[in-house]
Every structure is written in structure tokens, then in C-alpha cells.
Amino acid sequence: MHLVSSLFMDNFEIRQVAGPATRIDMTGAFFSTVATGDLPLTLTPHFVALIFCEPTEKGEGIFEVVFRKGISSESEQIARNVSPFRVDPGKFTYRLVRAELEFTEYCQIFAHCRIDQDAWHIVPLTLLPPVAD
């Protein structure tokens, strides 16, 4: 299995096109976001991963995401999601994770994600102070 991409994003939709083929419409990919109110606050961003299965693989795996307060695998964990998945060999699948992330300060957190026991793929998310009107 291969983790092709993982991102925070505003919207994620799948549609069929001729072929048969599939299109994935992703909008609003981001690595930072502005706080919607005073601290502390809880955010629930969409975190999407695209996974490819080689034709010779069995097509079953475990997708794990650990949200941490630092880039190190020893950093404090603030949320975790583990989900089994199935994909036809030679095809793609996706995993959508919506963790509740509690922020007590404006800071950067990191989504550490992997398939089975593979190496971690790390995606940052920075919470910025609200914009004054």
C-alpha cells in the first residue's frame, strides 16, 4: 500500500466520469487556519488521505492518524484515529478523518499518519489568532 497524499481541506467530493473512471474534487487544501473564536476552542477539520494498492497486494490495511503537539513521535498526543480499510488491488481508496482537536493556545500541531506499520507521514496545521475587523 502507498500513501499517495494526505491533506487538511475544506471540501472533498467523488464523482464518476466516462470510462468508468473516478474524479476526486478537493478544494480548500490548507496548512493553517484562523481561530473562529476565543481560546480554548475545538476544531474538526477534514483530514483526507489517498491510498493506492499495488495489483499484487491483498488490498486490506489499517490507516492510523495521531494528532500531536509536536513533530516528534514522542510529542504529546491530542487525538487519534485508527480505521481498517479495503481497496481492490490496483486501485485507490481514501480515508476521511474528522478528529476533535482542542486548542488552548495558538500553535502548530502535526497529523502523523501511516498505513499498517509503515513510516509516519507528517502534515502540519497551524492555528492563527482571529483577524480583527
N, C-alpha and C positions, 0 to 999 in steps of 0.2 A: 504494500500500500504506500501511496505517496501523498503527502500533504502538499497540495498544489498552491494553495493560498489561504490566508486567514486574515480577516479584517473586521474592524468595527464599522458599521454602516447604518444609514437611516432606513433604507428600504431594499428588499430582496424579493424578486418575483421570478417564477419559472414559467416559460411559455413554449408550446410546441410550434415547430415550423415544418415546412415540407422536408421530406427525406426518408424516414422520420428523423428529425433532429430536435434538439432542445436548445433553447436560449435562456441564459440567466441574465436578468436585468438587475444590476446593482447600482444604486445611486447613493450619493452622500457618504462615500468612504471617508473616515476621519481618524485622526490620531490625537485630537484634542477636542474638548467641548467646554462651553461656558456654563457655569453653575446657574441653575434656574431659580435659585433662592438662597437663603442664608444657610450656613453650615450649622449643625450637621445636616447632610442630605443623602438620599439614596437615589442612585441612578440605575436604570435597567437597559443598557444599550444592547443592540443586536450585535452579536459576535458570530460571524459566519466563516466556516471552513469548507473548502472544496477538496475532495479526496478522490484520487484516481487509483483504480485497481488494475494491476497488470493482468493480461489474459491468462497467465499461468498460475495466478494466486487463487486462493479459496473464496475470497470475497466477504470475509467476516472479520470484524475487528472491534476494538474498543477505542473511542475517542475521549480523551481526558483534557480538561482545561482547568488550570489552577490560577486564580487571580491573586497576585502577590503585591505587596507594598514595595518591592524591590526587584531588580533584575536577577539577583542570585536565587538559586533553587532553595537556599536556606532562609530567604526573606519571609516575613510574616504572611500567612495565607489569610485572605479575606473572603474568599468564596471558592467553591469547587464544583465541577460538574463532570460526571462520568456517564457515558452512554454507549451501549453496544450498537453496532450498525451492520447492515448487509448491503452489498453492492454486487451487481453482476460483473464477473471478470471481464476486463477490457473496457469498463465503463466508469463513469463518475457518479459521485453522490455528494451530498452536502450535509453539514451538521449546523444547526442554528442553536445558539446558546444565549439565554437571557438571564444572566445572573443579577442578583440584587447586590449592588456594590455600594457600601456605606462609606461616605467621605466625612471626616471630621476636620480636614484641612485641605487647602488647595495643593495638590501634589500630583505625582505621576504614579500610576500603577501599571502592572505588566500582566498580560494574559500569557501564561506558559501553557502551550498546547502540544499534544503528541498523539500518535496512533500507537496503540499497544505499548510496548516499552522502548520505542524509538527515541531519538534525541528530541529535546524540547525545541519548539519553535516559539519565539517570544515576540509579542506585539505590544507596544506601549500605548497608554491612554493617559493624557494629561487633563486634569480638571483645572480650569482657569476661573478667576474671580468674575462675578457678574459685571456686565458692561453698564456704566452709569448712563442714564438718559440725558 
